Amino acid sequence: NVYVQWSNEGQVVATSSTYTVPQDDPDFCLWFYLEPSDAPFRAGNWSAQFFSNGVPQQPPAQFTMN
């Protein structure tokens, strides 16, 4: 299972739905997105942390919103 958690200023503000990757799929594309209805788009430091089977995959993607 895979999912993403988005954080703003170190606080988790949203978590995506969990997706189960098919074991027999040799090539797939998967994306996660955040909508303003999921969490307010506030200025500051953000990160998106990808999880695989509950384990955070490093490093998280870090970005800044102005």
Secondary structure, 3 states (H helix, E strand, C coil): CEEEEEEECCEEEEECCCECCCCCCCCCCCCCCCCCCCCCCCCEEEEEEEEECCEECCCCEEEEEC
